[in-house]
Amino acid sequence: MIEFLLFCSICAILYLVFGRQESEPSNDLEESLRQENEFLRIKLNERVSSVEEREKNLNRTIQQLQSTISKQQSITSNSNSEFKKKESELIQKKQELEKKLDEETIARKKVLSQKKSGEVRLGHIAETLAPFLDQFDFEPEKCSFLGQPIDYISFGDDEITFIEVKSGNSQLSQKQRHIRDLVKAKLVSWKEVRIK
């Protein structure tokens, strides 16, 4: 126990000696610390004001960007509505033009049908009157009218002739061309059929 008291006494003496030395700073050190503290305070204030200025600039830039974005969104919205309006107008015009095209196509088909019908009738009239025209080189009395697929057969003294009458730009049908090719290839024959 004595040792403990002795130890506590020594600690108390050391505390008083060293504690007082540290608690009594020198005037130079104190002044140096005050100047350094003031310098750091000034620097800190400069940094704070610099940061505040940057923050103000950034806020201004953000506001300008938000304003620009708002204007662009408004312009884009207007452009979209104009585009949709023009698109609907074009779709309507397209539908009207398609309707007119369909009507015109039907009208042309009708006219073409009437024209072809008239040409067919004219052809039939020409076929019927052909033996009495100057261009017909055969004797009408020796011609027999068939109509289909060949118009006439002429029974001349020296030969039998198949005659097809055409008017305008009309062409031979596929069946008529086939008959013509058979005759030219001399693939014509005679057959006699007796009925009892």
C-alpha positions in Angstrom: 0.0 0.0 0.0 2.9 2.3 0.7 4.2 1.6 -2.7 0.9 2.6 -4.2 0.9 5.9 -2.3 4.4 6.5 -3.4 3.5 5.9 -7.0 0.5 8.3 -6.8 2.7 11.0 -5.3 5.3 10.7 -8.0 2.6 10.9 -10.7 1.1 14.0 -9.1 4.4 15.8 -9.0 5.2 14.9 -12.6 1.8 16.2 -13.6 2.2 19.5 -11.9 5.7 20.0 -13.4 5.0 19.0 -17.0 1.3 20.0 -17.0 2.2 23.6 -16.2 4.9 23.8 -18.8 2.4 22.7 -21.5 -0.3 24.9 -20.2 1.9 28.0 -20.5 2.6 28.4 -24.2 5.1 30.7 -25.4 4.0 34.0 -26.9 5.7 33.4 -30.2 4.1 30.0 -30.7 0.7 31.5 -29.7 1.1 34.4 -32.2 2.3 32.0 -34.9 -0.8 29.8 -34.3 -3.1 32.8 -34.4 -1.6 34.0 -37.7 -1.9 30.6 -39.2 -5.4 30.3 -37.9 -6.3 33.7 -39.5 -4.6 32.7 -42.8 -6.6 29.4 -42.8 -9.8 31.3 -42.1 -9.2 33.7 -45.0 -8.4 30.8 -47.3 -11.5 29.0 -46.2 -13.6 32.1 -46.8 -12.1 32.5 -50.3 -12.8 28.8 -51.0 -16.4 29.2 -49.7 -17.0 32.3 -51.9 -15.5 30.5 -54.9 -17.7 27.5 -54.4 -20.7 29.7 -53.9 -19.9 31.6 -57.2 -19.5 28.2 -59.0 -22.8 27.0 -57.5 -24.5 30.2 -58.7 -23.1 29.8 -62.2 -24.1 26.1 -62.3 -27.6 27.0 -61.1 -27.8 29.7 -63.8 -26.6 27.2 -66.4 -29.2 24.6 -65.2 -32.0 27.1 -65.4 -30.9 28.1 -68.9 -30.8 24.4 -69.9 -34.2 23.8 -68.4 -35.6 26.8 -70.2 -34.0 25.6 -73.5 -35.3 22.1 -73.0 -38.8 23.4 -72.3 -38.7 25.5 -75.5 -37.5 22.5 -77.5 -40.2 20.3 -76.0 -42.8 22.9 -77.0 -41.4 23.2 -80.5 -41.2 19.4 -80.8 -44.8 19.1 -79.6 -46.0 21.6 -82.1 -44.0 19.9 -84.9 -45.5 16.6 -83.9 -49.0 17.9 -84.0 -48.4 19.6 -87.4 -46.8 16.3 -88.7 -49.8 14.3 -87.5 -52.2 16.8 -89.1 -50.3 16.7 -92.5 -50.1 12.9 -92.2 -53.9 12.6 -91.8 -54.4 15.1 -94.7 -52.0 13.0 -96.9 -53.8 9.8 -95.9 -57.1 11.3 -96.8 -55.8 12.6 -100.1 -54.3 9.1 -100.8 -57.7 7.5 -100.1 -59.5 10.0 -102.4 -56.9 9.4 -105.2 -57.3 5.6 -104.8 -61.0 6.0 -105.0 -60.7 8.1 -108.1 -58.2 5.6 -109.6 -60.7 2.8 -109.0 -63.5 4.7 -110.6 -61.3 5.7 -113.5 -60.1 2.0 -113.9 -63.7 0.8 -113.9 -64.7 3.5 -116.5 -61.7 2.6 -118.7 -62.5 -1.1 -118.5 -66.1 -0.3 -119.5 -64.9 1.8 -122.5 -62.4 -0.8 -123.5 -65.1 -3.5 -123.2 -67.4 -1.4 -125.4 -64.6 -0.8 -127.9 -63.7 -4.5 -128.1 -67.4 -5.3 -128.4 -67.7 -2.8 -131.2 -64.6 -4.2 -132.9 -66.0 -7.7 -132.6 -69.3 -6.6 -134.2 -67.4 -4.8 -136.9 -65.4 -7.9 -137.5 -68.5 -10.0 -137.8 -70.0 -7.5 -140.2 -66.7 -7.5 -142.2 -66.6 -11.3 -142.3 -70.2 -11.4 -143.5 -69.6 -8.8 -146.2 -66.1 -9.9 -147.1 -67.1 -12.0 -150.2 -68.7 -8.9 -151.8 -65.7 -6.6 -151.3 -63.0 -5.9 -153.9 -60.2 -7.2 -151.6 -61.8 -10.7 -151.6 -60.1 -12.7 -154.4 -62.5 -15.7 -154.3 -65.9 -16.3 -156.0 -68.6 -15.8 -153.3 -70.7 -18.7 -154.8 -67.8 -21.1 -154.2 -67.3 -20.0 -150.6 -69.0 -21.5 -147.5 -69.2 -19.5 -144.3 -68.1 -21.4 -141.2 -67.6 -18.6 -138.7 -65.6 -20.6 -136.2 -62.7 -21.3 -136.0 -62.1 -20.3 -139.6 -64.4 -17.8 -141.4 -64.7 -19.3 -145.0 -63.7 -22.3 -147.1 -63.3 -21.7 -150.8 -63.9 -24.7 -153.0 -62.0 -23.6 -156.1 -61.4 -25.7 -159.3 -57.7 -26.2 -158.5 -57.5 -26.0 -154.7 -59.4 -25.7 -151.5 -58.5 -22.6 -149.5 -59.2 -21.8 -145.8 -60.0 -18.1 -145.5 -59.8 -16.0 -142.3 -61.0 -12.4 -142.5 -59.4 -9.9 -140.1 -60.0 -6.1 -139.8 -57.8 -3.4 -138.3 -54.9 -4.7 -136.2 -56.6 -7.9 -135.0 -54.4 -11.0 -134.9 -55.0 -14.7 -135.4 -56.1 -16.6 -132.3 -54.0 -19.4 -131.0 -56.4 -22.0 -132.5 -56.4 -20.2 -135.9 -52.6 -20.1 -135.9 -52.5 -23.9 -135.2 -54.9 -24.6 -138.1 -52.8 -22.4 -140.4 -49.6 -24.3 -139.4 -51.3 -27.7 -140.0 -52.4 -26.5 -143.5 -48.9 -25.2 -144.4 -47.4 -28.5 -143.2 -49.8 -30.2 -145.6 -51.3 -32.2 -142.7 -54.8 -32.1 -144.2 -56.7 -35.3 -145.0 -60.0 -36.5 -146.5 -62.3 -38.8 -144.7 -65.6 -40.1 -145.9 -68.2 -41.2 -143.3 -71.2 -43.2 -144.4 -74.3 -43.3 -142.2 -76.9 -46.1 -142.7 
